[in-house]
Amino acid sequence: MEDWTLGESLVTASGNVRWARLGEPGGEPVVLLHGTPFSSYVWHEIAPALAAVGYRVHVWDMPGYGASAMHAGQDVSLGAQGGILAELLAHWGLREPSVIAHDFGGCVALRAHLLHGARYRRLALVDPVALRPWGSPFFRLVGEHSRVFEQLPPALHEALVRAYVSSASYAGLRPATLEALVGPWTTEEGRAAFYRQIAQADQRYTDEIQPLYPSIDLPVTVCWGTEDTWIPFARGQELAALIPGARLVPVPEAGHLVPLDAPARLTSELLAFLTA
């Protein structure tokens, strides 16, 4: 699945969103959300595995990421992305899908549910951005000086993004996988988009929903890489304690990029959760 193509699109207020469906029509719907600075490609092993056992899997690149639109003046904030997810669910005709969300995608899924009325059958959160404080020192530095970083020569920018993405993995990324994740950020549009999405990453978008976590009334599992250096495992313990009935699943020998560090283990845990 190195050839990862999103063949469908939806025009939204934040630009064109690219998406795809895997699996046979009529299968139980599952929606996968990626985080930053990634794309739906983080699911390129897990999505077909879920589709192969009968699920109808929906994947999409958030505006400003991957194959979706990138342009000046674009709203790619977590606030905008939550509304777009609700819009996509309506476009797909999904009334109550199961949702699996990684990193920023966790906040997007939580905001769509808690603020935009999106209904889920189940929710799996994989190393999500959900609790304050968040953002690595590097992330905060770039956010505070995004206009300076935008001036980096293309080769230095690419080296920076490559090192940053690589640091999210504990096992180490295969060269083709690293290229697929870094590539969208190396075009002229992508270089500006990389710093735009960091500049718009505001903690207030999780602050708005964090007090609402105890009101979540659906099955939730929290999967977390035990070797995550971006968001420590202890944050997963804290989040699981805030959501009634949530189950915490440690994923050993996995960093922040659990879907790529431990795809077989994560797929097994997700299937167990989806069929419970």
TANOR-V473778 format. One record per pair of residues at least 12 apart in sequence whose C-alpha atoms are under 10 Angstrom apart, sorted by the first residue. I is the first residue (numbers start at 0). J is the second residue. If there is no record, write none. Layout:
I|J / I|J
This chain:
0|40 / 0|42 / 0|43 / 0|44 / 0|46 / 0|47 / 1|40 / 1|43 / 1|44 / 1|175 / 1|176 / 1|179 / 2|40 / 2|43 / 2|179 / 3|19 / 3|39 / 3|40 / 3|42 / 3|43 / 3|179 / 4|17 / 4|18 / 4|19 / 4|39 / 4|40 / 4|43 / 4|66 / 5|17 / 5|18 / 5|19 / 5|20 / 5|39 / 5|40 / 5|58 / 5|59 / 5|60 / 5|65 / 5|66 / 5|67 / 6|18 / 6|19 / 6|20 / 6|66 / 7|19 / 7|20 / 7|59 / 8|59 / 8|60 / 8|66 / 8|67 / 9|67 / 9|83 / 9|86 / 9|87 / 9|90 / 10|62 / 10|67 / 10|68 / 10|83 / 10|87 / 11|62 / 11|68 / 11|82 / 11|83 / 11|86 / 11|87 / 12|62 / 12|73 / 12|74 / 12|79 / 12|82 / 12|83 / 13|61 / 13|62 / 13|63 / 13|67 / 13|68 / 13|69 / 13|70 / 13|72 / 13|73 / 13|74 / 13|75 / 13|76 / 13|79 / 13|80 / 13|83 / 14|61 / 14|62 / 14|63 / 14|67 / 14|68 / 14|69 / 14|70 / 14|73 / 14|74 / 14|75 / 15|60 / 15|61 / 15|62 / 15|63 / 15|66 / 15|67 / 15|68 / 15|69 / 16|59 / 16|60 / 16|61 / 16|62 / 16|63 / 16|64 / 16|65 / 16|66 / 16|67 / 16|68 / 16|69 / 16|83 / 16|87 / 17|39 / 17|58 / 17|59 / 17|60 / 17|61 / 17|62 / 17|64 / 17|65 / 17|66 / 17|67 / 17|68 / 18|39 / 18|57 / 18|58 / 18|59 / 18|60 / 18|61 / 18|66 / 18|67 / 18|87 / 19|39 / 19|56 / 19|57 / 19|58 / 19|59 / 19|60 / 20|46 / 20|47 / 20|50 / 20|55 / 20|56 / 20|57 / 20|58 / 20|59 / 20|91 / 21|46 / 21|47 / 21|48 / 21|49 / 21|50 / 21|51 / 21|53 / 21|54 / 21|55 / 21|56 / 21|57 / 21|58 / 22|46 / 22|47 / 22|48 / 22|49 / 22|50 / 22|51 / 22|52 / 22|53 / 22|54 / 22|55 / 22|56 / 22|57 / 23|50 / 23|51 / 23|52 / 23|53 / 23|54 / 23|55 / 23|56 / 24|53 / 24|54 / 24|55 / 24|56 / 25|53 / 25|54 / 25|55 / 26|50 / 26|52 / 26|53 / 26|54 / 26|55 / 26|56 / 27|50 / 27|53 / 27|54 / 27|55 / 27|56 / 27|95 / 27|96 / 27|97 / 27|273 / 28|50 / 28|53 / 28|54 / 28|55 / 28|56 / 28|57 / 28|91 / 28|93 / 28|94 / 28|95 / 28|96 / 28|97 / 28|98 / 28|120 / 29|46 / 29|49 / 29|50 / 29|54 / 29|55 / 29|56 / 29|57 / 29|58 / 29|93 / 29|95 / 29|96 / 29|97 / 29|98 / 29|99 / 29|119 / 29|120 / 29|121 / 29|122 / 29|273 / 30|46 / 30|54 / 30|55 / 30|56 / 30|57 / 30|58 / 30|59 / 30|84 / 30|88 / 30|93 / 30|96 / 30|97 / 30|98 / 30|99 / 30|100 / 30|108 / 30|119 / 30|122 / 31|45 / 31|46 / 31|56 / 31|57 / 31|58 / 31|59 / 31|60 / 31|97 / 31|98 / 31|99 / 31|100 / 31|101 / 31|104 / 31|108 / 31|123 / 32|57 / 32|58 / 32|59 / 32|60 / 32|61 / 32|84 / 32|98 / 32|99 / 32|100 / 32|101 / 32|102 / 32|103 / 32|104 / 32|105 / 32|106 / 32|107 / 32|108 / 32|124 / 32|125 / 33|58 / 33|59 / 33|60 / 33|61 / 33|64 / 33|99 / 33|100 / 33|101 / 33|102 / 33|103 / 33|104 / 33|105 / 33|107 / 33|125 / 33|127 / 33|258 / 34|60 / 34|61 / 34|64 / 34|100 / 34|101 / 34|102 / 34|103 / 34|104 / 34|105 / 34|106 / 34|107 / 34|125 / 34|126 / 34|127 / 34|128 / 34|256 / 35|61 / 35|64 / 35|101 / 35|102 / 35|103 / 35|104 / 35|128 / 35|164 / 35|193 / 35|196 / 35|197 / 35|200 / 36|63 / 36|64 / 36|65 / 36|102 / 36|103 / 36|160 / 36|163 / 36|164 / 36|167 / 36|180 / 36|181 / 36|183 / 36|184 / 36|193 / 36|194 / 36|196 / 36|197 / 37|60 / 37|61 / 37|64 / 37|65 / 37|101 / 37|102 / 37|103 / 37|164 / 37|179 / 37|180 / 37|181 / 37|183 / 37|184 / 37|256 / 38|58 / 38|59 / 38|60 / 38|61 / 38|63 / 38|64 / 38|65 / 38|66 / 38|67 / 38|179 / 38|180 / 38|181 / 38|183 / 39|57 / 39|58 / 39|59 / 39|60 / 39|61 / 39|64 / 39|65 / 39|66 / 39|101 / 39|180 / 40|58 / 40|59 / 40|60 / 40|65 / 40|176 / 40|179 / 40|180 / 40|258 / 40|259 / 41|101 / 41|176 / 41|179 / 41|180 / 41|256 / 41|257 / 41|258 / 41|259 / 41|260 / 41|262 / 42|58 / 42|101 / 42|257 / 42|258 / 42|259 / 42|262 / 43|58 / 43|176 / 43|258 / 43|259 / 43|262 / 44|258 / 44|259 / 44|262 / 44|263 / 44|266 / 45|258 / 45|259 / 45|261 / 45|262 / 45|263 / 45|265 / 45|266 / 45|267 / 45|269 / 46|58 / 46|266 / 48|262 / 48|263 / 48|266 / 48|267 / 48|270 / 49|266 / 49|267 / 49|269 / 49|270 / 52|270 / 54|273 / 55|96 / 56|96 / 56|97 / 56|98 / 57|87 / 57|88 / 57|91 / 57|96 / 57|98 / 59|84 / 59|87 / 61|75 / 61|77 / 61|79 / 61|80 / 61|81 / 61|83 / 61|84 / 61|104 / 61|107 / 62|74 / 62|75 / 62|76 / 62|79 / 62|80 / 62|83 / 62|192 / 62|196 / 63|75 / 63|76 / 63|183 / 63|184 / 63|188 / 63|189 / 63|191 / 63|192 / 63|193 / 63|195 / 63|196 / 64|180 / 64|183 / 64|184 / 64|189 / 64|192 / 64|193 / 64|196 / 65|179 / 65|180 / 65|181 / 65|182 / 65|183 / 65|184 / 65|189 / 66|183 / 66|189 / 67|183 / 68|188 / 68|189 / 68|192 / 69|183 / 69|184 / 69|187 / 69|188 / 69|189 / 69|190 / 69|191 / 69|192 / 69|193 / 69|195 / 70|188 / 70|189 / 70|191 / 70|192 / 70|195 / 71|188 / 71|191 / 71|192 / 71|195 / 72|192 / 72|195 / 73|192 / 73|195 / 73|196 / 73|199 / 74|195 / 74|196 / 74|199 / 75|192 / 75|195 / 75|196 / 75|197 / 75|198 / 75|199 / 75|200 / 76|107 / 76|195 / 76|196 / 76|197 / 76|198 / 76|199 / 76|200 / 76|201 / 76|204 / 77|103 / 77|104 / 77|106 / 77|107 / 77|108 / 77|110 / 77|196 / 77|199 / 77|200 / 77|201 / 77|202 / 77|203 / 77|204 / 77|205 / 78|106 / 78|107 / 78|110 / 78|111 / 78|114 / 78|199 / 78|200 / 78|201 / 78|203 / 78|204 / 78|205 / 78|207 / 79|107 / 79|110 / 79|111 / 79|204 / 80|103 / 80|104 / 80|106 / 80|107 / 80|108 / 80|110 / 80|111 / 81|104 / 81|105 / 81|106 / 81|107 / 81|108 / 81|109 / 81|110 / 81|111 / 81|112 / 81|113 / 81|114 / 81|115 / 81|117 / 81|204 / 82|107 / 82|108 / 82|110 / 82|111 / 82|112 / 82|114 / 82|115 / 82|116 / 82|117 / 83|107 / 83|111 / 83|115 / 84|104 / 84|107 / 84|108 / 84|110 / 84|111 / 84|112 / 84|115 / 84|117 / 85|107 / 85|108 / 85|110 / 85|111 / 85|112 / 85|114 / 85|115 / 85|116 / 85|117 / 85|118 / 86|111 / 86|115 / 86|117 / 88|111 / 88|117 / 88|118 / 89|117 / 93|117 / 93|118 / 93|119 / 94|117 / 94|118 / 94|119 / 94|120 / 95|117 / 95|118 / 95|119 / 95|120 / 95|121 / 96|117 / 96|118 / 96|119 / 96|120 / 96|121 / 96|122 / 97|118 / 97|119 / 97|120 / 97|121 / 97|122 / 97|123 / 97|218 / 97|273 / 98|118 / 98|119 / 98|120 / 98|121 / 98|122 / 98|123 / 98|124 / 98|219 / 98|273 / 99|121 / 99|122 / 99|123 / 99|124 / 99|125 / 99|219 / 99|220 / 99|221 / 99|269 / 99|273 / 100|122 / 100|123 / 100|124 / 100|125 / 100|126 / 100|127 / 100|128 / 100|221 / 101|123 / 101|124 / 101|125 / 101|126 / 101|127 / 101|128 / 101|222 / 101|223 / 101|255 / 101|256 / 101|257 / 101|258 / 102|124 / 102|125 / 102|126 / 102|127 / 102|128 / 102|129 / 102|229 / 102|230 / 102|255 / 102|256 / 103|125 / 103|126 / 103|127 / 103|128 / 103|129 / 103|200 / 103|205 / 104|124 / 104|125 / 104|126 / 104|127 / 104|128 / 104|129 / 105|122 / 105|123 / 105|124 / 105|125 / 105|126 / 105|127 / 105|128 / 105|129 / 106|124 / 106|127 / 106|128 / 106|129 / 106|130 / 106|204 / 106|205 / 106|208 / 106|209 / 107|127 / 107|128 / 107|129 / 107|204 / 107|205 / 108|122 / 108|123 / 108|124 / 108|127 / 109|122 / 109|124 / 109|127 / 109|128 / 109|129 / 109|205 / 109|208 / 109|209 / 109|211 / 109|212 / 109|215 / 110|129 / 110|204 / 110|205 / 110|207 / 110|208 / 110|209 / 110|211 / 112|215 / 113|207 / 113|208 / 113|209 / 113|211 / 113|212 / 113|214 / 113|215 / 114|207 / 114|208 / 114|211 / 118|217 / 119|216 / 119|217 / 119|218 / 120|217 / 120|218 / 120|219 / 120|273 / 121|216 / 121|217 / 121|218 / 121|219 / 121|220 / 121|272 / 121|273 / 122|217 / 122|218 / 122|219 / 122|220 / 122|221 / 122|245 / 122|272 / 122|273 / 123|218 / 123|219 / 123|220 / 123|221 / 123|222 / 123|245 / 123|246 / 123|268 / 123|269 / 123|272 / 123|273 / 124|219 / 124|220 / 124|221 / 124|222 / 124|223 / 124|235 / 124|238 / 124|239 / 124|247 / 125|220 / 125|221 / 125|222 / 125|223 / 125|224 / 125|235 / 125|248 / 125|250 / 125|255 / 125|256 / 125|257 / 125|258 / 125|265 / 126|221 / 126|222 / 126|223 / 126|224 / 126|225 / 126|227 / 126|229 / 126|230 / 126|231 / 126|232 / 126|234 / 126|235 / 126|254 / 126|255 / 126|256 / 126|257 / 126|258 / 127|221 / 127|222 / 127|223 / 127|230 / 127|234 / 127|235 / 127|238 / 127|255 / 128|202 / 128|205 / 128|230 / 128|234 / 128|235 / 129|202 / 129|204 / 129|205 / 129|206 / 129|208 / 129|209 / 129|212 / 129|234 / 129|235 / 129|238 / 130|202 / 130|205 / 130|206 / 130|208 / 130|209 / 130|210 / 130|230 / 130|234 / 130|235 / 130|237 / 130|238 / 131|202 / 131|203 / 131|204 / 131|205 / 131|206 / 131|209 / 131|234 / 132|202 / 132|205 / 132|206 / 132|230 / 132|234 / 133|200 / 133|201 / 133|202 / 133|205 / 133|229 / 133|230 / 133|234 / 134|197 / 134|200 / 134|201 / 134|202 / 134|229 / 134|230 / 135|228 / 135|229 / 135|230 / 136|229 / 137|163 / 138|163 / 138|194 / 138|197 / 138|198 / 138|200 / 138|229 / 139|197 / 139|198 / 139|200 / 140|197 / 140|198 / 141|194 / 141|195 / 141|197 / 141|198 / 142|194 / 142|195 / 142|196 / 142|197 / 142|198 / 142|199 / 142|200 / 142|201 / 143|197 / 143|198 / 144|194 / 144|198 / 145|191 / 145|193 / 145|194 / 145|195 / 145|196 / 145|197 / 145|198 / 145|199 / 146|191 / 146|194 / 146|195 / 146|198 / 147|194 / 148|190 / 148|191 / 148|193 / 148|194 / 149|190 / 149|191 / 149|192 / 149|193 / 149|194 / 149|195 / 150|190 / 150|191 / 151|190 / 152|190 / 153|185 / 153|186 / 153|187 / 153|190 / 154|185 / 156|184 / 156|185 / 156|190 / 156|193 / 157|181 / 157|182 / 157|184 / 157|185 / 157|186 / 157|190 / 158|181 / 158|185 / 160|180 / 160|181 / 160|182 / 160|184 / 160|185 / 160|190 / 160|193 / 161|177 / 161|178 / 161|180 / 161|181 / 161|182 / 161|184 / 161|185 / 162|177 / 162|181 / 163|181 / 164|177 / 164|180 / 164|181 / 164|256 / 165|177 / 165|180 / 165|181 / 165|256 / 166|227 / 166|228 / 166|229 / 166|254 / 166|255 / 166|256 / 167|226 / 167|227 / 167|228 / 167|229 / 167|230 / 167|253 / 167|254 / 167|255 / 167|256 / 167|257 / 167|259 / 167|260 / 168|224 / 168|226 / 168|227 / 168|228 / 168|229 / 168|252 / 168|253 / 168|254 / 168|255 / 168|256 / 168|257 / 168|258 / 168|259 / 168|260 / 168|261 / 169|224 / 169|225 / 169|226 / 169|227 / 169|228 / 169|252 / 169|253 / 169|254 / 169|255 / 169|256 / 169|257 / 169|259 / 169|260 / 169|261 / 170|226 / 170|252 / 170|253 / 170|254 / 170|256 / 170|257 / 170|259 / 170|260 / 170|261 / 171|253 / 171|254 / 171|256 / 171|259 / 171|260 / 172|256 / 172|259 / 172|260 / 173|259 / 176|259 / 209|238 / 209|241 / 210|241 / 211|241 / 211|242 / 212|238 / 212|239 / 212|240 / 212|241 / 212|242 / 212|243 / 213|238 / 213|240 / 213|241 / 213|242 / 213|243 / 213|244 / 214|241 / 214|242 / 214|243 / 215|241 / 215|242 / 215|243 / 215|244 / 215|245 / 216|242 / 216|243 / 216|244 / 216|245 / 217|242 / 217|243 / 217|244 / 217|245 / 218|242 / 218|243 / 218|244 / 218|245 / 218|246 / 218|272 / 218|273 / 218|275 / 219|239 / 219|242 / 219|243 / 219|244 / 219|245 / 219|246 / 219|247 / 219|272 / 220|239 / 220|242 / 220|244 / 220|245 / 220|246 / 220|247 / 220|248 / 220|268 / 220|269 / 220|272 / 220|273 / 221|235 / 221|236 / 221|238 / 221|239 / 221|242 / 221|245 / 221|246 / 221|247 / 221|248 / 221|249 / 222|235 / 222|236 / 222|239 / 222|246 / 222|247 / 222|248 / 222|249 / 222|250 / 222|257 / 222|265 / 222|268 / 222|269 / 223|235 / 223|236 / 223|247 / 223|248 / 223|249 / 223|250 / 223|251 / 223|253 / 223|254 / 223|255 / 223|256 / 223|257 / 223|265 / 224|248 / 224|249 / 224|250 / 224|251 / 224|252 / 224|253 / 224|254 / 224|255 / 224|256 / 224|257 / 224|258 / 224|260 / 224|261 / 224|265 / 225|248 / 225|249 / 225|250 / 225|251 / 225|252 / 225|253 / 225|254 / 225|255 / 225|257 / 226|249 / 226|250 / 226|251 / 226|252 / 226|253 / 226|254 / 226|255 / 226|256 / 226|257 / 227|250 / 227|251 / 227|252 / 227|253 / 227|254 / 227|255 / 227|256 / 227|257 / 228|253 / 228|254 / 228|255 / 229|254 / 229|255 / 229|256 / 230|254 / 230|255 / 231|254 / 231|255 / 232|249 / 232|250 / 232|254 / 232|255 / 235|247 / 235|248 / 235|249 / 236|248 / 236|249 / 246|272 / 248|265 / 248|268 / 249|265 / 250|264 / 250|265 / 250|268 / 251|264 / 253|265
